[in-house]
Every structure is written in C-alpha cells, then in structure tokens.
C-alpha cells in the first residue's frame, strides 16, 4: 500500500492541514493560488502541507489543461470509517448525530 | 472541469486486467455493487446499464471510451432516486432530469499494485446527483477493493 494509517493521522494532526481539507470540502478542485488565499501561512507553507496531505492520499491532484487542481480524496477517511464505525448501524449513528445537533441548537 | 467534481483515488493489490474485469462484467459488479449487474458491449457509443437484482434499471449511460485495461469512461444518468442505506442527503428529482454526468476510471500500475482514479464530473450547477454519488462511490469502491484483495464481501446485505 502507498499509505498507512500513521500517515493519515499524522496528516490530520495539524490544524492548517485540516483547514485545507475544510476548504476543499467547501469547494473541491482548487489551485494552489486559490487555496493560499485567506490562509495565515505562506505559499511555501501551504505547498508543504499539501505535499503531506498528498502523501497520505487525503488530497489528490488532477491536471486540467495547465491547471493543477487539488481534490479531497474520501478514501482514507472511508478506511477509518470502515475500521471503527462501519460495524455500527449508520442509521442509528445518524439519529444520534441529529439529536446532538438539535439539542445543541437550543 | 468545474469545482464540483467527485474524485476518488485508491490503491488495490490486484492487476489492471482484473480490475478492468471487475468494472466491466456483471458477474463481478454484482459482488460489490449491491447485487447490481453492469451491462454493455463496451463499444464507444453503445449503452451502459446498471441493473438491479429484480432486473430494473438503476442508471444508464453511453460508452465514451473503453481502452482495456487503462481507461473507461461513460455517461451517467440515474433512473431511480435510490441511495445507500442510511443516506440523508439530497435526492435526484426524477421529474426534472439533469443532463447526464460523466464517469471516468483510470487504471495505472503502481509499485506492483494498481492505482485506481475515479473522476465523476460534468454535473449541472447545484446538481442533486452529485451528493448521492459522493456518498455512494466510497462504499462501492471500498467493496471493490475488498473483493479484489480476496476478502469476503464488505456489504453483503446491501441490495
């Protein structure tokens, strides 16, 4: 395998990298330039973080003509889901998540 | 390509030829795709259909490219608003069909294993097809990986 769970958790352990993943969740398929906007760190910093996310297979790059677009890859998170959560009934977990959300909104 | 594509990359311990078989033969797809069989001659321009256990149509499309064992590309047009068990997101509105989207599988050897890239793109803006497929592909493709790596069926109860 290209990556193991250690790489995935190491990649997820940094707040900047989680922010990059959040941004890709909001809008998938972004260039380095657009990901650098409104980030508190330098372009080089973002490049480094993206490289780590790519190494963990959490981010994949697709070339569109001359544009390099970054996409969130759900595969590693699916692996985590399968390993620890998949065995529980998804409907029940969803019901609990909905309940939590409803209670917290009050 | 727009900002709303779905991309999924997974590494599978198999051969490109076996992965190709698994993507294009009904006998294989039934084992990881909720008992659904894929049907096509795989000639460019011909139809592709995914048929459920009872023979009804799940989705259909047309072959855009079939280059074994490297690249498979077809259009995708849902025929039902069925989603995965437990799915709570937006559903396809069958009374207002969207134009078909596009599914591309790229298969590449990688360090003796196989890298599979799925790109599902060409959705309409604020598509109701995209949320469902974004939820479904990870389930389907992790089942495919398990099957090819010789494990038992990951979601045997899914129909």
Interface residues (C-beta under 8 A of the other chain):
Chain A: X1 X2 X3 X27 X28 X29 X30 X57 X60 X62 X64 X69 X71 X72 X73 X74 X75 X78 X79 X82 X89 X90 X91 X94
Chain B: X1 X2 X3 X4 X5 X6 X7 X8 X9 X10 X11 X13 X85 X86 X88 X110 X111 X113 X115 X117 X119 X134 X137 X138 X139 X141 X142 X154
